[in-house]
């Protein structure tokens, strides 16, 4: 497998879905923008995946953006990692992390997503506390509160002191099987 094929596989793994239709490429384009605040057109992505038949090599800047989406610094770092035996390769997808105390201020909002089709928007309340703003397909509901100090993308998210309605606080895990993705919203 060449490096560009590996890149496509790594991206699909990170997204948790195969890129096979224009809708999939639009989804990926939106994820890139949400994470990096850089626009990459779905047509560019479709060319890279061979969905659109054009004999155009991707620009270096496009490859840099795609590997930054995975957590690498740039294309050179990604290529060096790809040359290592599989057991020695690093996986920055899993090292993209958010330290709550270092990275957030009161009022910051995050979107958490995990499989299958779980979406939860949360707002940082300060002192490691969050409030659920909205959710889809999860047991978390608007108004729930919890504590969390670290979010590691691709890993389960452990919530402490989850308070739902008037029930006693509990611990809760989001994305137990596939891990959680996050982005600022």
Secondary structure, DSSP 8 states (H G I E B T S, - for coil): --HHHHHHHHHHHHHTS---SHHHHHHHHHHHHHHHS----HHHHHHHTTSS-------HHHHHHHHHHHT-S-HHHHHHHHHS-GGG---HHHH-EEEHHHH--TT-EEEEEETTTEEEEEEEEETTEEEEEEEESSS--TT-EEE-SEEETTS-EEEEEEE-TTS--EEEEESTTT--EEEE-
